């Protein structure tokens, strides 16, 4: 059975561990050697791409794969939606406890509008004391997308995947709001109207002692394994597009600003990213297998409001 894991990116687990005395987390030797050309402050390639080409690509995916391809036959959408709802409410549900590993990301546009969270996407909470962000499938611009509304809140959705090599990640998103007071490099202001994150496997034995202690404490606390590293794409408010930012809680999470500021608010932005290239730029070493992909809209630190939309996300 595949190991279950928690997503450290944004988690109250990481924050609690640091407050408990784990201190600032160290950087692995391979990353230190590449610090000049990669890591926080580095500039990754820009990625805005033509949305017409993106739409054609998604339609080709739908033709090649039925809408429910990748979802196990014994987990129909109705059952997955029930598991999603129960998980969001914190109820005990066997199906929700062990979400299935999917071969690919279920497309939002292939699901019916007005049915709450999308099938195949699992809810997760940053901290039970935080207000959850509201997610729902809705029709915008003649297609079904995922609507996210955060009001001093933080929570996300993710898809656990069958272990696979990093490829090219394609997605489209739009935001009405940019959080002007947010700063992803500062813990008290670490919010974003749009995030997409990718969890990677790796050799945890190569990590620093502090990192290994943090991972073990998280496993004992949550009963889940943390991924070796997490790469995140964000819509920022201050830093230029392409900037690599280290999560203020842990070096095992790096963010790349792919959109920034208000220049493109209320516009659909389409992106195409080479995960292997971006991982090397962010961490200074080659990535392991991809374990999961997720999204999150959060405004809990800045106590602000944000309304955003996620279009289809596809991993080639």
FIDREN-363990 format. One line per 3 residues: number of its first residue (from 1); their letters; for each residue x, y, z of C-alpha. Coordinates in Angstrom, 3 decimals. Layout:
% residues N
NUM> A> X Y Z | ...
END
This chain:
% residues 316
1> XXX> 0.000 0.000 0.000 | 1.331 3.426 -0.905 | 2.328 5.607 1.990
4> XXX> -0.081 8.330 2.944 | 1.398 11.781 3.277 | 0.523 15.242 4.478
7> XXX> 1.296 18.370 2.484 | 3.801 20.476 4.407 | 3.473 23.540 2.309
10> XXX> 1.248 25.503 4.193 | 0.480 23.399 7.096 | -0.125 24.165 10.681
13> XXX> 1.968 21.051 11.340 | 5.120 22.754 10.069 | 4.366 25.959 11.944
16> XXX> 3.671 24.064 15.144 | 6.892 22.093 14.818 | 8.943 25.254 14.426
19> XXX> 7.236 26.868 17.409 | 7.903 23.688 19.359 | 11.632 24.215 18.950
22> XXX> 12.690 22.647 15.646 | 14.019 26.043 14.597 | 14.858 27.165 11.094
25> XXX> 15.172 24.226 8.752 | 18.483 23.608 7.031 | 19.276 23.346 3.334
28> XXX> 20.554 20.059 1.914 | 24.199 20.091 0.713 | 23.271 19.662 -2.948
31> XXX> 21.040 22.710 -2.686 | 23.739 24.780 -0.936 | 26.133 24.077 -3.785
34> XXX> 23.645 25.482 -6.284 | 22.466 28.406 -4.148 | 23.956 31.062 -6.442
37> XXX> 22.034 29.894 -9.495 | 18.948 28.461 -7.840 | 16.855 28.668 -4.727
40> XXX> 15.241 31.756 -3.178 | 15.708 34.875 -5.274 | 16.508 32.974 -8.473
43> XXX> 14.521 33.766 -11.587 | 12.703 30.938 -13.363 | 11.565 31.069 -16.970
46> XXX> 8.324 32.925 -17.635 | 5.446 30.713 -18.671 | 2.373 32.610 -19.859
49> XXX> 1.142 30.822 -22.955 | -1.637 31.201 -25.504 | -4.992 30.234 -23.971
52> XXX> -6.395 29.165 -27.339 | -3.686 26.531 -27.657 | -4.351 25.469 -24.075
55> XXX> -8.084 24.988 -24.773 | -7.284 22.895 -27.841 | -4.903 20.794 -25.753
58> XXX> -7.594 20.125 -23.140 | -10.110 19.125 -25.800 | -7.552 16.690 -27.235
61> XXX> -7.140 15.189 -23.754 | -10.899 14.733 -23.462 | -11.029 12.998 -26.831
64> XXX> -8.186 10.675 -25.874 | -9.595 9.909 -22.422 | -13.239 9.625 -21.348
67> XXX> -14.210 12.185 -18.686 | -13.918 9.637 -15.873 | -10.674 8.046 -17.067
70> XXX> -8.198 7.706 -14.245 | -10.909 7.334 -11.591 | -11.119 3.720 -10.364
73> XXX> -14.275 1.872 -11.405 | -15.214 1.155 -7.785 | -14.989 4.868 -6.960
76> XXX> -17.691 6.546 -9.098 | -17.962 10.368 -8.953 | -20.913 10.263 -6.564
79> XXX> -18.929 8.172 -4.089 | -15.878 10.393 -4.433 | -17.989 13.497 -3.855
82> XXX> -19.422 11.938 -0.698 | -15.904 11.187 0.525 | -14.868 14.760 -0.281
85> XXX> -17.770 16.211 1.692 | -17.204 13.955 4.697 | -13.498 14.745 4.724
88> XXX> -14.209 18.460 4.648 | -16.486 18.104 7.661 | -13.916 16.064 9.562
91> XXX> -16.146 12.982 9.745 | -14.823 9.429 9.943 | -15.299 7.739 6.582
94> XXX> -13.351 4.704 5.437 | -13.351 5.779 1.798 | -12.076 9.231 2.697
97> XXX> -9.318 7.869 4.948 | -7.505 6.177 2.077 | -8.141 8.173 -1.109
100> XXX> -7.361 6.276 -4.316 | -4.248 7.025 -6.328 | -5.295 8.356 -9.726
103> XXX> -3.440 8.003 -13.002 | -4.204 11.576 -14.032 | -5.857 14.734 -12.771
106> XXX> -9.651 14.809 -13.206 | -10.615 17.809 -15.344 | -12.925 20.395 -13.821
109> XXX> -14.540 21.027 -17.217 | -15.576 17.361 -17.457 | -17.662 17.574 -14.263
112> XXX> -21.156 19.042 -13.865 | -21.467 22.578 -12.531 | -23.167 23.299 -9.230
115> XXX> -22.176 20.083 -7.446 | -19.696 21.370 -4.908 | -16.119 20.123 -4.870
118> XXX> -14.919 18.200 -7.941 | -14.820 14.380 -7.996 | -11.380 12.896 -7.493
121> XXX> -10.056 15.941 -5.623 | -9.583 15.390 -1.903 | -10.076 18.142 0.710
124> XXX> -7.397 18.897 3.263 | -7.153 21.402 6.058 | -4.202 23.556 7.008
127> XXX> -5.329 23.684 10.606 | -8.620 22.665 12.199 | -8.764 26.057 13.895
130> XXX> -8.759 27.889 10.559 | -11.839 28.739 8.518 | -11.918 26.609 5.333
133> XXX> -11.907 28.253 1.923 | -15.082 27.614 -0.108 | -14.691 25.652 -3.347
136> XXX> -17.428 24.825 -5.857 | -17.733 23.874 -9.518 | -19.404 26.627 -11.507
139> XXX> -19.853 27.662 -15.126 | -17.838 30.703 -16.212 | -17.234 31.815 -19.794
142> XXX> -19.195 28.794 -21.095 | -17.109 26.173 -19.317 | -17.039 24.508 -15.917
145> XXX> -14.272 25.752 -13.620 | -13.522 25.622 -9.903 | -14.576 28.729 -7.994
148> XXX> -12.600 29.568 -4.835 | -13.596 32.151 -2.263 | -11.441 32.836 0.782
151> XXX> -12.452 35.108 3.638 | -9.691 35.081 6.274 | -9.553 31.362 5.493
154> XXX> -7.229 28.595 4.297 | -7.811 25.076 2.968 | -7.163 23.239 -0.255
157> XXX> -7.865 20.315 -2.555 | -5.398 17.737 -3.862 | -5.183 14.621 -6.028
160> XXX> -2.956 11.721 -4.875 | -1.342 10.300 -8.013 | 0.278 7.042 -8.949
163> XXX> 4.014 7.737 -8.699 | 5.251 9.167 -12.003 | 8.158 11.048 -13.540
166> XXX> 7.926 14.851 -13.607 | 6.549 16.189 -16.872 | 4.968 19.377 -18.128
169> XXX> 2.209 20.968 -16.060 | -0.461 22.972 -17.878 | -3.173 25.055 -16.256
172> XXX> -5.346 28.138 -16.502 | -6.538 30.418 -13.710 | -8.064 33.817 -13.004
175> XXX> -8.374 36.055 -9.956 | -10.530 39.027 -9.139 | -8.408 39.992 -6.152
178> XXX> -4.711 40.486 -5.511 | -3.786 40.494 -1.824 | -1.851 43.750 -1.698
181> XXX> -0.552 43.231 1.837 | 0.657 39.668 1.183 | 4.340 38.695 1.014
184> XXX> 5.091 35.014 0.394 | 8.516 35.294 2.007 | 7.090 36.526 5.335
187> XXX> 5.163 34.114 7.563 | 2.678 36.695 8.950 | 1.701 37.709 5.376
190> XXX> 2.111 34.422 3.481 | -1.158 34.322 1.482 | -2.090 33.976 -2.176
193> XXX> -5.325 34.136 -4.208 | -4.105 31.232 -6.356 | -1.685 28.367 -5.724
196> XXX> -0.898 25.121 -7.480 | 1.511 22.787 -5.717 | 3.310 19.592 -6.683
199> XXX> 4.544 17.072 -4.081 | 7.718 15.089 -4.872 | 9.278 11.924 -3.502
202> XXX> 12.959 11.713 -2.629 | 15.634 10.271 -0.359 | 14.730 11.599 3.080
205> XXX> 17.869 10.018 4.480 | 19.872 12.708 2.668 | 18.136 15.529 4.541
208> XXX> 19.599 17.416 7.461 | 19.010 16.115 10.971 | 16.578 18.963 11.660
211> XXX> 14.530 18.109 8.573 | 14.468 14.410 9.469 | 13.295 15.222 12.996
214> XXX> 10.560 17.429 11.575 | 9.404 14.677 9.214 | 9.323 12.124 12.018
217> XXX> 7.419 14.454 14.333 | 4.894 15.146 11.576 | 4.451 11.413 10.961
220> XXX> 3.887 10.733 14.652 | 1.497 13.679 14.963 | -0.594 13.130 11.845
223> XXX> -0.025 9.472 10.985 | 0.982 10.567 7.490 | 4.225 10.864 5.586
226> XXX> 5.335 14.299 4.397 | 6.575 14.521 0.811 | 10.285 15.002 0.352
229> XXX> 9.777 18.384 -1.320 | 6.964 20.595 -2.583 | 7.136 22.966 -5.553
232> XXX> 4.451 25.641 -5.633 | 3.273 28.102 -8.272 | 1.629 31.270 -6.929
235> XXX> 0.002 34.525 -7.989 | 2.000 37.052 -5.992 | 1.451 40.670 -5.124
238> XXX> 4.950 42.131 -4.842 | 7.730 39.982 -6.267 | 8.378 39.895 -10.052
241> XXX> 7.166 36.996 -12.183 | 9.719 34.195 -12.220 | 11.028 34.866 -8.702
244> XXX> 11.780 31.766 -6.618 | 10.684 32.208 -3.000 | 11.445 29.940 -0.038
247> XXX> 8.513 29.132 2.218 | 9.157 31.008 5.486 | 8.482 27.859 7.520
250> XXX> 10.561 25.251 5.699 | 13.239 24.955 3.019 | 11.448 21.865 1.724
253> XXX> 8.854 24.096 0.034 | 9.816 26.523 -2.726 | 7.457 28.851 -4.589
256> XXX> 7.679 30.290 -8.103 | 5.774 33.489 -8.832 | 4.133 32.955 -12.237
259> XXX> 1.725 35.920 -12.108 | 2.121 39.063 -10.044 | 0.238 42.246 -9.269
262> XXX> -2.944 43.605 -10.779 | -1.990 43.870 -14.470 | -3.880 40.696 -15.397
265> XXX> -6.647 40.491 -12.796 | -10.014 39.335 -14.168 | -8.204 37.729 -17.120
268> XXX> -7.669 34.040 -17.775 | -3.957 33.308 -17.570 | -2.631 30.080 -19.078
271> XXX> 0.674 28.527 -18.020 | 2.894 25.688 -19.162 | 5.727 24.662 -16.833
274> XXX> 8.491 22.087 -17.102 | 8.477 20.527 -13.621 | 11.978 19.109 -13.911
277> XXX> 13.457 22.438 -14.983 | 11.570 24.374 -12.311 | 12.553 21.917 -9.571
280> XXX> 16.210 22.273 -10.522 | 15.894 26.060 -10.456 | 14.161 26.012 -7.073
283> XXX> 16.077 23.261 -5.248 | 19.334 22.974 -7.180 | 19.030 19.244 -7.821
286> XXX> 17.019 16.754 -9.879 | 13.459 15.907 -8.742 | 12.089 12.568 -7.657
289> XXX> 8.725 11.113 -8.617 | 5.564 13.229 -8.519 | 3.201 12.061 -5.754
292> XXX> 0.347 14.573 -5.788 | -0.887 17.872 -7.172 | -3.138 20.323 -5.353
295> XXX> -4.566 23.835 -5.253 | -5.193 26.380 -2.518 | -6.592 29.887 -2.143
298> XXX> -5.773 31.359 1.274 | -6.172 34.681 3.069 | -5.874 33.567 6.700
301> XXX> -2.668 35.417 7.530 | -3.635 38.790 6.062 | -7.285 38.493 7.178
304> XXX> -8.395 39.517 3.700 | -10.825 38.364 0.999 | -10.042 36.803 -2.379
307> XXX> -12.187 35.358 -5.143 | -10.502 33.264 -7.832 | -11.151 30.572 -10.432
310> XXX> -9.128 27.505 -11.429 | -9.541 26.123 -14.917 | -8.369 22.686 -15.976
313> XXX> -4.990 21.398 -14.780 | -3.194 18.763 -16.836 | 0.094 16.929 -16.272
316> X> 1.785 15.517 -19.373
END
